Amino acid sequence: MVTLDTDRLMIRNFGPDDWRALQKMIVVYQASESAKYEDPWPTSDADMKNIAGWFASGDNYLAVWLKDTAALIGMIAIEPREGQEQRVHNLGYIFHPGYHGHGYATEGCRAAMDYLFGTLGVDRILTGTRLENRASVALLGRLGLRAIGNSEFTMSRDEWSGKRQES
């Protein structure tokens, strides 16, 4: 069970009962500019119950809740990448468009990165985003990930430790 606490956010495993909040967030997200860079989500009640149940079955998908209002404002994926020589994890995220521009994605992803590198001892984060998705590219830059090719970004545990010491 993962629970991460920041100044403004509570980040935790999804529960099966989170399906309705997830559905509301995804429906709004899919109408946003950011969603055009991804495959669409199924959003029926049955589909969202299944997705929330799958998310709740492990520690790879985390719900991001705003402490002040108890609103689900995002999700962060931290699943391991198979076929890597080192312990490598993906960092993925979706945030409700109504909460963009307030630093919540940066705050939440930093907490997830602290967890990946500090608690799990992951060697590297490797993630991708389309370069046309400027908001996502900017977020990865704020987090300190560096581009390593066509739409892939990475950071090692040593790079994270050095970055955290500079803060």
VENMOMO-V616610 format. One line per field, one symbol per residue. burial: b if it has 9 or more other C-alpha atoms within 8 Angstrom, else e. A space follows every 10 residues. Layout:
BEGIN
burial = ???
END
This chain:
BEGIN
burial = eeebbbebbb bbbbbbebbb bbbebbbbbb ebebbeeeee eebebebbbe bbbebbebbb bbbbbbbeee ebbbbbbbbb beeeeebbbb bebebbeebb eeebbbbbbb bbbbbbbbee ebbbbbbebe eebeeebebb bebbbbbeee bbbbbbbeeb eebeeee
END
